[in-house]
Amino acid sequence: MLIDFFYTLRVAKLPVSVKEYLTLLEALQAEVIGPSTNQCSIDDFYHLARATLVKDEKHYDKFDKAFGAYFKGVDQLTAFHADIPLDWLKKTLEKNLTPEQKAAIEAMGWDELMETFKKRLEEQQGRHEGGNKWIGTGGTSPFGNGGYNPQGIRVGGKGGNKSAVKVWDQRQYQDYDDSVELGTRNIKVALRRLRRFAREGAEEELDLDNTIRSTAANAGYLDIKMRPERHNTVKVLLLMDVGGTMDEHIARVEELFSAVKTEFKHLEFFYFHNCVYDFLWKNNRRRYAEKFPTWDVIRKFNRDHKLIFVGDATMSPYEILQPGGSVEYNNEEPGAEWVKRLTNAFPKHAWINPEPMGVWSYRQSISIMQQLVGQRMYPLTLKGLEDAMHMLSK
């Protein structure tokens, strides 16, 4: 079975060698996981396989996809002895509310919402489902998950209505893969509108015209002339939204990310979630340990950088306008202030939105973000990219 798993990783273009595969087999033979540990699960094997086969964190996302595709369903088949939580068997009380019922649910203000949530945590003693008050699932309460409320706090679980103003859960995001093979060159072609070439560096390219001219002037004796190679001198600062609603757009954003890394030699990129606040990060697995203060980014890079945001701008308006509005921590200043600082620091800026333009007018947060970036928001389409690059090149 494992030899097929090895070939699956190779098909997924992971740089896995036979030596690393043998190391995995030796670890299994030595019972690093297995009988000697009194328990063994698919999760144990996942961590062991990743530790022995993957030598660079940038390949973790590819490994996760290949592992999931190959071992899909194995844990359900083998862990039959384990206690299966009820939530794994069925999702109860999933309501389909009518527009009239949704309109009847009152949205609390920010301060009232946070204060009520604190009281519920103190008062609640058990689990609730389908209600309209307690922290539970499948109901209309402002607290919980799996239900409906226009402005609430999602406590664990999976989102769906995209209306939570706070998320009580620690989530893990994946870095965008910068080596995705594009099925078309159209995105690269669109990005080439934002190019400015200059000859830089050492002499490393043959100057054919000058060589012919010099050789002719030298009575036919070959006189080779070299010149510096031409490089795209445009500097790009790329800020990408990751996680949450952006999970729906991973494939297209990865294509864009791959194209940007190919086309622009002078590229710096950072991640943010929903809205930019006082820090950014480069590695989603270490986003809490390796933070880059946004002020440092503003001070480090010159005004000649082209600033490009990539995000769906789909969030609660509180996340943009309210101190403490971030779904993940209590930010001291509103996200809007940081967006203004960035756009002031980098006059050439644009926002690329993967959401269809048809829904923009129905989402308040998108309208707010459009105003903050001076209406320089473009859809993630070929026409949208061409328009954005044309504007940035002026």
Secondary structure, 3 states (H helix, E strand, C coil): CHHHHHHHHHHCCCCCCHHHHHHHHHHHHCCCCEHHHCECCHHHHHHHHHHHHCCCHHHHHHHHHHHHHHCCCHHHHHCCCCCCCHHHHCCCCCCCCCHHHHHHCCCCCHHHHHHHHHHHHHHCCCCEECCCCCCEECCCCCEEECCCCCCEEEECCCCCCCCEEEEECCCCCCCCCCCCCCCCCHHHHHHCCCCCEEEEEEEEEECHHHHHHHHHHCCCCCCCCEEEEEEECCEEEEEEECCHHHHHHHHHHHHHHHHHHHHCCEEEEEEECCCCCCEEECCHHHCCCCCEEHHHHHHHCCCCCEEEEECCCCCCCHHHHCCCCCCCCCCCCCHHHHHHHHHHHCCCEEEEECCCHHHHHHCHHHHHHHHHCCCCEEECCHHHHHHHHHHHCC
